[in-house]
Amino acid sequence: MPCDTETEIQEYRSHLRQLVQTRSGETPSDLPIDPHPDWQNATQIPESVQAQSESVGVPLTLEQWASLTAMQRFALIKLSRSQHENKNFLPALREFNLATV
C-alpha cells in the first residue's frame, strides 16, 4: 500500500492493525518513530556509515552522502550497523556509484 501522504500512512496503519488483530487476536502496539531519522539528514554522515566506508577503503564525502536518495542512505545505515553482517555494504556502494573497487 502507498505510504506517502499522512492519509495513506493512517490507512496503512489501520490495515496492518486489522491484519494483526485478525490473525493473532491481539491488538498491536505502535513502535516509537524517530521524527528525524538519520537517513533524512543529508548534511551529516552517520558515524557507523563513515566507519564502515573507511573500513572497506571507500571513505564517503558529504557531497556523496547528500547526493543519495533517502532510501539509499537508509540502506547504507542499515548495512553499516554492528549487528548486521556488513557483507553487502561494499556492493551497495558500488550499486550507488560510490565505489569502483
C-alpha positions in Angstrom: 0.0 0.0 0.0 1.3 3.5 -0.6 2.6 5.4 2.4 3.5 8.8 1.1 0.8 11.1 2.5 -0.5 11.3 6.0 -3.8 9.8 4.9 -2.1 6.9 3.2 0.0 6.3 6.3 -3.0 6.2 8.6 -4.8 3.9 6.2 -1.9 1.5 6.1 -1.6 1.6 9.9 -5.2 0.8 10.2 -5.0 -2.0 7.7 -1.9 -3.5 9.4 -3.5 -3.4 12.8 -6.6 -5.1 11.5 -4.4 -7.9 9.9 -2.6 -8.5 13.2 -5.9 -8.4 15.2 -7.5 -10.9 12.8 -4.6 -13.3 12.7 -3.3 -13.2 16.3 -6.4 -12.0 18.2 -4.2 -9.3 19.8 -4.1 -5.6 19.2 -0.6 -4.5 18.2 1.1 -1.5 19.9 2.8 1.2 18.0 6.6 1.4 17.9 8.2 4.7 18.5 9.0 6.6 15.3 12.0 8.9 15.2 10.7 12.2 13.8 14.2 13.0 12.4 15.8 9.7 11.2 19.5 9.8 10.2 18.7 8.8 6.6 16.7 12.0 6.1 19.7 14.1 7.1 21.8 14.8 4.0 24.1 17.2 5.9 25.8 14.7 8.2 27.1 11.2 7.6 26.3 8.9 10.5 29.3 7.6 12.3 28.5 3.9 11.6 28.4 4.7 7.8 31.6 6.6 7.9 33.4 3.9 9.9 32.2 1.1 7.6 33.0 3.0 4.4 36.5 3.7 5.7 36.9 0.0 6.6 36.2 -1.0 3.0 38.6 1.6 1.7 35.9 4.0 0.3 35.5 6.9 2.7 32.4 8.9 1.8 32.3 12.7 1.3 29.5 14.8 2.5 28.8 15.7 -1.1 28.4 12.0 -2.0 26.1 11.4 1.1 23.9 14.3 0.1 23.6 13.1 -3.5 22.0 9.8 -2.3 18.3 9.3 -2.1 16.8 8.9 1.4 16.2 5.2 0.6 19.9 4.8 -0.4 21.0 6.5 2.8 18.6 4.2 4.8 20.2 1.1 3.2 23.7 2.2 4.0 22.8 3.0 7.6 21.2 -0.5 7.9 24.2 -2.2 6.3 26.7 -0.4 8.5 25.2 -1.3 11.8 27.3 -3.6 14.0 24.5 -6.2 14.4 24.5 -6.5 10.6 26.8 -8.8 8.6 28.1 -5.8 6.6 28.9 -8.0 3.6 26.5 -6.1 1.4 27.9 -2.7 2.3 30.5 -2.5 -0.4 28.2 -3.9 -3.1 25.7 -1.2 -2.1 28.4 1.4 -2.5 29.0 0.0 -6.0 25.3 -0.1 -6.8 25.0 3.6 -5.8 28.0 4.5 -7.9 30.2 5.4 -4.9 32.8 2.7 -5.3 34.6 1.1 -8.2 36.8 -1.3 -6.0 
